[in-house]
Amino acid sequence: MERRVVVTGYGVVSPLGNDVDTFWNHIKEGKSGIGKIEDDEFKEINTQIAGRIKDFPAEEYFDKKELGKYDLFAQYAYAAAKQALDQSALNSDIVNKERIGVYVGSGIGGIDTVLENHKHLLERGVRKVSPFMAPMMISNMAAGIIAIKYGFKGPSFSPVSACATGNHAIGEAYLNILHGYSDAIVAGGAEASINPLSFAGFSRMRAMSTLNDSPEKASRPFDRERDGFVMSEGAGILVLEEYDHAKKRGATILGEIVGYGSTTDAYHITSPDFDGAARAMKLALGMARLNPTDIDYINAHGTSTPEGDKSETKAIKATFGSHAYQLKVSSTKSMTGHLFGAAGGVEAIITLKSILEDIAPPTINYENPDEECDLNYVPNEAVKMEINYAISNGFGFGGHNAVLAFKKFIPH
């Protein structure tokens, strides 16, 4: 009998809320989580806007001693994972923890820890470098902390594939469960990279929006006036589980993953090639045994960069043909900003909620049509519609592409 992979929990830390209900309500309302950065350290940088986490209740998840040992990206990851695991009720005595894994990645990892300790080294000497620096900065530590706190002893994996990281983590977890190696895996991504060095680097690339006077309008995917992405932070974590395992323990099933496609452009370190993205979408459809016409909604990668949005539009047309114009395609980064390695996890949650509630979320700030981006991007307001199948795209620097296919859960 063919194994099925379902979702039994999800959790989020984001600029639009630190729990799924708050976050999803803001997404449906078309609310922006982008604001002005007032810190003096950013004043010389062309971009001074970001999607920052507000009112993160760290004390609900950690004691004071732990907070000094965990980088912020790992704190976000654990908080989102705890939400997901509380919802799924997976942490119980009836499960075999040797068959539960953790696949949580980060595009950049503990960069704040590196910067802080480098400053200590230069200004105060080697003895002021934290003995916790090494474990705090490495990208796999988020997965390590989750596994340690819950005693999960199955496979552990922490992909680092830039903005495709979250989708890769979820996709590889899906395959692991599908082929019988695990019963459940906690999967997703986390990021906390809002600092002057990160901003200076991306600013020098001219990759980020400079619409500093109108932060909430700055992320404008597919709009003709788009001028770059807006950096954000947070985490999105899912509990993936084999269907019979979830059914046996009476878990509430939130949706089903049915396909995954992963490709590489082998083209350029930063510029995308639409063919790689199209092949990833086609692979996800093939694995799910779906025709292009089966898909109702696409949560686009849609970063608000001039070339990226144009390339993704071209890839969608190459994949779906004439059906591309029947699809609803939205970029929720218009509201959340770009969470880098956490984007895939956060957008997987949005896609699952879209299917669950039959709502296509909007692309806000869509005001000026671009003749090279001519699909239905659900402009400015959410649309109520039947959604049975949807895909979520994630594409990263280096030409990494990862696409997930989701299905409305129907027991059988």
N, C-alpha and C positions, 0 to 999 in steps of 0.2 A: 504493500500500500504506500502510495506517495506521501511523503511528509509535507506538512504545511507549516508555515512560519507566521505567527500572529504577534501583535503588539498588545501587551497587557499593562503597560504603564508608561507614562512619560513625565518629564520634569523640565523646567526651564528657568534660567536666570537671564534677564534681557533688559534692554533699555525701556521696554514697554511693560515691564512687570516681572516679578520674581516668583510667579506661580502661573500655571497654565491657564486657569480661568481668567485672571486679570489680563494676561498677555493676549489671549485669543479674543477677548472682548474688544481690546484696543485695535487689534488687527481688523476685525469686522467693521469697526467704526472708522477705519482709515486714519488713525491717529499716528503722528510722527513721534519717534523717540529721540530725535536729533536736537542737540542744543549747543550753545556757544561755550567754548572753553575759556574760562576767565584767568587761568593760571598764567603768571608772568613768563614762565619758561617757554610758552608757546607763541609769544607775541612777535617773534622774529620769523615765524614760519608762515608760509602763505595760507595754509589751511588751519583754521582755529575752531572747527566744529567737530562733533563726534556724538556717537550714541553711547553714553556712559550709563553704568548701572547706578540706580538711585536707591538708597535705603536698603542696601543688602543686609539682611539680618544675620550676620555672621555668628552672633552669639547663640542662635538657635541650632547651629550645626557643629560648633567647635568650642572648646574651652580656650582660655587665654594662652595657655602653653602651646596648644596646637597651632594657633594663629601665627605664632612666631616661627613655625616650622614649615608652613605650607604657602607656596606662592598663590597669588590671587586666582590664577587660572585654575589651579587645583581645587581651591575653595569653591569656585563656581561649579566645577564639575561634580564635586561630591554633593553639593546642595541640590543640584538638578537630579543627580542619581538617587538621592534619598527620597525626593518627591516621587520619582518614578517607581522606586521599590516599595514605598509605602502604599502607593496606589495598586500595584500588582500583588501585594502581599506575598511576594516570592520568598522573602527571608523567613522561612519557617522550618520546623523540624522535619517536615514530611518530604523535603526536597533533598536530593543528593548534591551537595555543594561542590563535589569534585566534577560535576557535569554542568556547572554554571560558570561562565567566563565573563571577562570584562574587556571590551574593545572600545577604548576611549582615546582619541588623539587630540593633537593641538598643532596648529600650523607654525606657531612661534614659541610656545612653551613659556618658561619662566624668565622672560626677558627683563622684567622689573627687578627680579632677584640678581641677575647678572649686572645690571646697571648700578644698582645700589651697592653691591659688594666691590665692584670696580672702583667706585667713588671712594669707598672706605680704604681700599688698598692704596690709591694714589694720595689721599689726604692724611691718612692716619697709620698706614703701614699694615703689614701682613697679619698681625695679631688681631686686627679689627675685622678681618674677613670671617664671615659666619661659618662655623663648622657644618651648618646645614645647607650651605650654598649649593653644593653639588646635587644632593637629592631634591632640593627645591626647584632647581632650574630645568631639570631634564623633563622632556615632554611626556614620558611614560609614567610620571609620578601620579598624575590624576588617576589613571587606571590602577596603579599600585595602591593608592590610598583607599579607593572604593573596595578593592578586593580584600585588603587587610581588615577594614572595618566590618565587612560582612562575612568574611571567611570563605569567599568564593575561590575555589582551587582549580577551576577549569582553565581553558586557554586564556591568555592575556596578550593583547596586541594593541599597539599604539601607532597608527599610521600618521605620517607627516607628509601630506601632499597639498600644501598650501590650502586654497579655498575648496578643494575637493575632499579634504580630510574627513569631515563628518560623514559624507556619503560613502566614502571608502570604508570607514569603520562599520557603518550599518550594513553595507553590502557584503562585506567579508563575514560579518557575524551571521547574516542571513544564510550564506553558503555553508558555513560551518554547521549550523543547525539543520539545514536542508539535507545535508549528507550524513547526518546522524552522529556527529562527533560531540555535540553538546545538547542539553535540554533547553538551556536558556542562556542568553548573553545580554549584559548591560552594554549598550552601544551609543556612541555619539561623539561630540567634540566640545572643547572649551577653549576660550581665548581671553587674555587680558593684556593687551599690547598697546594701550593708549598711553604713550609717553613721548617726550620730545624727540628722541632718537628715531623711533618708528615713524613719527610724523615727518621729520626732516628727510628721511630716506624716501618715503613715498611721495613727498612733496617735490623732491628733486627729480623724481621720475615724471612729474606732472600727471600723476595718476589719480589724485584726489580732488574733489570739488573745492573751489575757493569761494563759494557763495556764502561768505561768512556773515553777511548782514541779514540773511534769511535762512537760518539753519534748517527749519522745518521744510523748506522748499528745495534744499540742496540735493537730496537724493531723488533723481527724476529719471528712472530707467525708461528707455525707449523714446523719451521726449527729444525733439530736435535740439533743444538747448542744453542737454546734459553735458556736464564738463568733468565728470570723474566720480569715483565712489566716495562714500563717507565711512570712516572707520568706526567700528563698534566693538563691544565686548560682551561676554556672557557665556552661556552653555546651554546645550540641548541634548538630553539623554533619553533614550528609549529602553524599555525592557522587551526584548525579542524572545519568543518562546515557541517551542514546538506545540502544535495545536492540541494533540492528545494529552500532552503533559499539562497544559493549561486547563483543558476541559476536566481532567481527572481531579484537579485540586479546586475546581469551581471558580476559576479566575474570570473576571470580566474582560471580554475581548474587544479591543478598540479599533482594530483594523487588521489587514493582512498585507504582508509584503509578498509579491509574486514574481518580481524580476529585478535584475541588477546588470548593468553594463559598465564595463571599465575599459578605457582605451587611453592611448597616448598620441598626441599630435606628432611628436618627433619633428617639430617645425621651428619653434622659436621660444626663447626663455620667458617672454612676457606676452607677445602677440598671439592671439588664438588662431587656429585653423578650423573652420567650420566643419570640415570633414571628420575630424576626430570626435567632435561633439555629436555629430549625426550618427556616427558608427556606435557610440555609446548608447544613444537612445534606441537604435535599432537592435542592439544586443539585449537591452532590457526588455523590449517588446518581445523579442524572440524567446528569451528565457521564460517570460510570462505566457507564451503562446497566445499573444494578442495581435490583432490586426491594428494598423494605425487608426482605423475608424472607431476602434473600441475606446480610445482615450477621450475623456471629456475635458480634462483640465491639466495644465502644466504649471507647476510652480517653477518659474524660470530662474536661472542663475542671475540674470539681469542686474548687473552691478552699477549701472549708470555711467559706464565709460563709453566714449564714442565708438571705439572699435569692437569692444566686447558685445554690446547689445546688438550691433549690426551683424556680427558673426553668429550669435545665437539665433537670431531671426532667420538667417540663411540656413542654419543647421536644422531648425524646426521645419522649414519648407522642404529641405532635402529628405527629411525623414517621413513627413506626413503628406507630402504632395498637396493636392487640392483640399484635403481635410484640414490642413493648417489654418485655413481661413474659417473653419467651423469651430475650432478649439477656442476655449477661453485660456489665455496665457497671462499670468500676472507675476510681477516681481514685488514680493513683500519686503525686499531690501529698501524700497521706497519709504518704508516706515521704520524698519529696524536698523537701517544702515547695513554695512557689511561686517559680519562677525568672523570672517576668515575661517579658521578651522572649526568653529562652532556653527557656521552657517548651515551646513548640511543637517545637523541634528535639529536645530531650531526650525528649519524649513520642512523637515520630515514631519514634525509635529503639526505645523500649519497644514500640510497636505492631508494628513490623517483627519484633522478636525474638519477640513473642507469636505472630505468625503462623508464623514460622520453626520454633518449637519446640512449637507447639500448647499454649500455656500462657496462661491468663488470669491476670494478676497481681492481687494482692489490694488491697482498700481496708482498710488496717489502722485500728485504733481505732474500728471500727464496732461499737458496743455497745448503743446505744439507738435502736431503729427510730423513724423519723419518719413519721407517717401521710401527710405530703405528699411524702415521698421513699420510694416503696414499690417500687422496682425491685430487681433482683438485682445488688447492688453487689460481689459476690465478697468477702464479709466475712472479713477477717482471715487467710485462707489462700489461696494460689494454687490454681487449678483446672486440671487437665489436661483438655483438650477439643480437638476439631478446630476450627481457625480458618482459614477460606479467605478471608474478607473481613472487614475491620475499618475503623473510622473513628476519627479522632482530632480532638477538638474544641478550639478555641481562641477565647476571647471576651475582649475588652478594654474598658477604660474608654473612653467616647465612643461605645459601641455598635458596636464593630468585631467582626465575626465571621468566622472562617476555619476551614474544615473540610476535612480531607484523607481520601481513601479509598484504602486499600491492599489489595493482592491477593497471595495466595501465588503466587510465580513458577512458571509452567509453560512451558517452552520449546515453541515451535511455529513 
